[in-house]
Amino acid sequence: DKAKEDARKDVARRIASLKTMLGENKFFTGQYSLADAATLITLGSFQKMGENIGEWGPWVQDLLADEKIAEMFPPEDEQGVRTI
C-alpha cells in the first residue's frame, strides 16, 4: 500500500509538471501532436484505473470534442488489447 501511494504521488507530480509545460495552450507544440496523443492515452488509462486526473479533465474533454482527434481513439464499447 505504501508503494502504491508513493507511486500515485510521483505520477501526480509528473502530471503537474506537464500542466506547467502546456500552460494556457491547447496543444503542447502549437498543434495536435504525438505529445498530446500520448498525454491523452496516459490520462485515459489513469481514468480507467479509477485514478483522479483532476484539472486535466476539461483538457481531455476539449480535445476529444474534436471529431478528428476523437476518431483516433476507440469508443468505450470497442474491445481493447486487454479484453481480447
BELURUR-V801551 format. One record per helix or strand of 3 or more residues. SS is the DSSP state (h for helix, s for strand). FROM is the first residue (numbers start at 1). LEN is the number of residues. If there is no record, write none. Layout:
SS_FROM_LEN + SS_FROM_LEN
//
This chain:
h_2_21 + h_34_15 + h_54_11 + h_67_4 + h_81_3
//
